[in-house]
Amino acid sequence: MTSTVLLAAAIGPWLTFLDWQRSLIAGLIIGLGGFAGDVSISALKRDLGVKDSGLTLPGHGGVLDRVGSLTYTAPLFFHFVYYCYC
C-alpha cells in the first residue's frame, strides 16, 4: 500500500487534475478501499460457498476476484473528488 500512496503522489498531478497533496490522499483511499473491497468480496464468496475460478486468466481467479476491490474503491474515490472539487 505504501507504493500505491507514493506513486499516486508522484504521478497523480501529471495524469489527473489533482495536486500532489490530494493525489496522496487519493492513493491512500485507493489502497485502503481496494483492500477492504477485496476482503469483503472474499468473505461473501466464502459464506456463499462460491468458487469463482475463471478460465480467461489462469491463476487469477474469476470476475469477482478482479472487480472485488472496485466495489469500495470506485465510490470512495468518486466522493473524494466530488467533495474536493464540487
SENUTI-8773 format. One line per 2 residues: number of its first residue (from 0); their letters; for each residue x, y, z of N, C-alpha, C. Coordinates in Angstrom, 2 decimals, always signed. Each point is the difference from the previous one (the first is absolute). Example, Ala and Ser with C-alpha at 12.3 -4.5 7.8 and 13.67 -1.06 7.14 Angstrom:
0> AS> +13.19,-5.69,+7.80,-0.89,+1.19,+0.00,+0.90,+1.20,+0.00 | -0.35,+1.05,-0.72,+0.82,+1.19,+0.06,-0.77,+1.09,+0.73
//
This chain:
0> MT> +0.82,-1.18,+0.00,-0.82,+1.18,+0.00,+0.87,+1.26,+0.00 | +1.15,-0.08,+0.58,+0.91,+1.15,+0.03,+0.38,+0.42,-1.41
2> ST> +0.26,-0.98,-0.86,+0.36,+0.32,-1.38,-1.16,+0.66,-0.74 | -1.24,-0.41,+0.30,-1.17,+0.63,-0.62,-0.09,+1.46,+0.38
4> VL> +0.20,+0.30,+1.26,-0.09,+1.38,+0.49,+1.12,+0.85,-0.60 | +1.21,-0.51,+0.00,+1.13,+0.77,-0.53,-0.10,+0.21,-1.51
6> LA> -0.40,-1.03,-0.73,-0.16,+0.15,-1.44,-1.15,+0.93,-0.34 | -1.07,-0.06,+0.77,-1.12,+0.93,-0.24,+0.44,+1.44,+0.21
8> AA> +0.78,+0.25,+1.05,+0.46,+1.36,+0.26,+0.97,+0.48,-1.08 | +0.82,-0.90,-0.53,+0.99,+0.39,-0.99,-0.60,+0.14,-1.40
10> IG> -0.86,-0.92,-0.39,-0.51,-0.04,-1.37,-1.37,+0.67,-0.14 | -0.76,+0.05,+1.10,-1.34,+0.56,-0.04,-0.12,+1.38,-0.61
12> PW> +0.86,+0.95,+0.37,-0.12,+1.34,-0.60,+0.22,+0.04,-1.51 | +0.76,-0.93,-0.53,+0.23,-0.03,-1.46,-1.15,-0.67,-0.74
14> LT> -0.64,-0.98,+0.64,-1.04,-0.76,-0.69,-1.41,+0.50,+0.29 | -0.18,+0.73,+1.08,-1.33,+0.47,+0.38,+0.04,+1.49,+0.30
16> FL> -1.13,+0.52,+0.40,-0.10,+1.40,+0.37,+0.28,+0.22,+1.48 | +0.32,-1.05,+0.74,+0.28,+0.10,+1.43,+1.41,+0.53,+0.23
18> DW> +0.17,+0.82,+1.03,+1.34,+0.40,+0.38,+0.65,-1.13,+0.80 | +1.26,+0.16,+0.38,+0.70,-1.14,+0.61,-0.56,-0.35,+1.38
20> QR> -0.51,+0.98,+0.75,-0.56,-0.30,+1.32,-1.28,-0.82,-0.14 | -0.87,+0.41,-0.90,-1.24,-0.75,-0.21,+0.28,-1.34,-0.68
22> SL> +1.02,-0.07,-0.83,+0.39,-1.28,-0.59,+0.50,-0.96,+1.06 | +0.71,+0.50,+0.99,+0.46,-0.82,+1.12,-1.19,-0.57,+0.77
24> IA> -0.98,+0.84,+0.28,-1.20,-0.45,+0.71,-0.78,-0.99,-0.86 | -0.09,+0.26,-1.30,-0.69,-0.92,-0.91,+0.70,-1.35,-0.03
26> GL> +1.32,-0.02,+0.01,+0.74,-1.26,+0.04,-0.28,-0.77,+1.27 | -0.11,+0.70,+1.11,-0.34,-0.64,+1.27,-1.41,-0.57,-0.05
28> II> -0.94,+0.76,-0.55,-1.38,-0.48,-0.13,-0.05,-1.23,-0.91 | +0.72,+0.04,-1.11,-0.01,-1.13,-0.93,+0.64,-1.23,+0.63
30> GL> +1.10,+0.18,+0.71,+0.65,-1.14,+0.64,-0.86,-0.65,+1.07 | -0.56,+0.80,+0.89,-0.84,-0.53,+1.07,-1.33,-0.53,-0.52
32> GG> -0.61,+0.74,-0.92,-1.27,-0.43,-0.57,+0.13,-1.28,-0.81 | +1.08,-0.13,-0.74,+0.23,-1.23,-0.76,+0.17,-1.21,+0.88
34> FA> +0.73,+0.18,+1.08,+0.18,-1.10,+0.95,-1.33,-0.39,+0.65 | -0.76,+0.99,+0.45,-1.28,-0.27,+0.64,-0.98,-0.66,-0.96
36> GD> -0.04,+0.46,-1.24,-0.89,-0.61,-0.99,+0.38,-1.43,-0.31 | +1.28,-0.26,-0.14,+0.46,-1.36,-0.29,-0.32,-0.94,+1.15
38> VS> +0.23,+0.45,+1.22,-0.27,-0.84,+1.17,-1.50,-0.26,+0.15 | -0.82,+1.03,-0.22,-1.45,-0.19,+0.17,-0.58,-0.93,-1.07
40> IS> +0.45,+0.13,-1.25,-0.48,-0.89,-1.05,+0.47,-1.43,+0.25 | +1.22,-0.16,+0.47,+0.50,-1.34,+0.33,-0.81,-0.63,+1.13
42> AL> -0.34,+0.80,+1.02,-0.82,-0.51,+1.11,-1.40,-0.36,-0.49 | -0.57,+0.81,-0.87,-1.33,-0.28,-0.55,+0.02,-1.29,-0.81
44> KR> +1.02,-0.16,-0.84,+0.12,-1.23,-0.80,+0.17,-1.21,+0.90 | +0.78,+0.13,+1.06,+0.22,-1.11,+0.92,-1.30,-0.38,+0.72
46> DL> -0.77,+1.01,+0.43,-1.27,-0.27,+0.67,-1.02,-0.68,-0.91 | -0.01,+0.41,-1.27,-0.94,-0.57,-0.97,+0.48,-1.31,-0.61
48> GV> +1.25,-0.34,+0.24,+0.56,-1.23,-0.55,+0.23,+0.07,-1.50 | +0.30,+1.19,-0.49,+0.21,+0.19,-1.44,+1.49,-0.02,-0.29
50> KD> +0.39,-0.82,-0.95,+1.39,-0.04,-0.46,+0.02,+0.61,-1.38 | +0.44,+1.25,-0.09,-0.02,+0.75,-1.24,+1.34,-0.14,-0.70
52> SG> +0.20,-1.09,-0.70,+1.25,-0.23,-0.72,-0.26,+0.13,-1.49 | +0.56,+1.00,-0.58,-0.19,+0.23,-1.42,+1.06,-0.72,-0.83
54> LT> -0.30,-0.18,-1.26,+0.94,-0.63,-0.92,+0.72,+1.01,-0.88 | -0.47,+1.24,+0.01,+0.59,+1.03,-0.85,+1.43,+0.33,+0.42
56> LP> +0.21,+0.22,+1.28,+1.33,+0.29,+0.55,+0.37,-1.09,+0.99 | +0.67,-1.04,-0.43,+0.34,-1.10,+0.92,+0.84,+0.49,+1.17
58> GH> -0.39,-0.42,+1.20,+0.73,+0.38,+1.20,-0.43,+1.31,+0.60 | -0.92,+0.72,-0.65,-0.43,+1.30,+0.49,-1.43,-0.02,+0.55
60> GG> -0.62,-1.15,+0.11,-1.37,-0.04,+0.47,-0.96,+0.43,-1.08 | -1.20,+0.34,+0.41,-1.02,+0.38,-0.96,-0.31,+1.48,+0.04
62> VL> -1.17,+0.33,-0.48,-0.42,+1.39,-0.10,-0.11,+0.64,+1.37 | -0.54,-0.70,+0.98,-0.14,+0.58,+1.34,+1.35,+0.33,+0.62
64> DR> +1.02,-0.77,-0.30,+1.34,+0.30,+0.52,+0.58,+1.26,-0.67 | -0.37,+0.24,-1.23,+0.53,+1.17,-0.72,-0.69,+1.29,+0.40
66> VG> -1.31,-0.04,+0.26,-0.74,+1.23,+0.29,-0.32,+0.17,+1.49 | +0.44,-0.92,+0.84,-0.29,+0.08,+1.43,+0.50,+1.28,+0.63
68> SL> +1.20,+0.42,-0.34,+0.54,+1.22,+0.60,-0.72,+1.25,-0.50 | -0.56,-0.05,-1.20,-0.71,+1.16,-0.54,-1.32,+0.27,+0.72
70> TY> -0.55,-0.99,+0.70,-1.28,+0.20,+0.67,+0.09,+1.06,+1.08 | +1.15,+0.17,+0.61,+0.19,+1.05,+1.00,+0.77,+1.18,-0.58
72> TA> +0.97,-0.26,-0.83,+0.90,+1.05,-0.48,-0.70,+1.02,-0.89 | -0.79,-0.45,-0.94,-0.64,+0.92,-0.94,-0.92,+1.01,+0.69
74> PL> -0.91,-0.43,+0.88,-0.84,+1.00,+0.67,+0.79,+0.93,+0.93 | +0.99,-0.54,+0.71,+0.80,+0.85,+0.88,+0.76,+1.06,-0.78
76> FF> +0.61,-0.38,-1.11,+0.74,+0.95,-0.83,-0.93,+1.04,-0.61 | -1.17,-0.43,-0.47,-0.97,+0.94,-0.57,-0.40,+1.05,+1.04
78> HF> -0.34,-0.44,+1.20,-0.43,+0.95,+1.02,+1.14,+0.89,+0.48 | +1.22,-0.52,+0.00,+1.15,+0.83,+0.35,+0.18,+1.13,-1.02
80> VY> -0.04,-0.32,-1.27,+0.15,+1.00,-1.06,-1.18,+0.97,+0.03 | -1.19,-0.51,+0.19,-1.19,+0.86,+0.06,+0.09,+0.97,+1.17
82> YC> +0.44,-0.48,+1.15,+0.14,+0.85,+1.18,+1.07,+1.07,-0.21 | +1.09,-0.36,-0.65,+1.11,+0.95,-0.17,-0.28,+1.06,-1.07
84> YC> -0.75,-0.32,-1.03,-0.10,+0.89,-1.15,-1.40,+0.47,-0.34 | -1.01,-0.43,+0.72,-1.37,+0.46,-0.33,-0.62,+0.75,+1.16
//
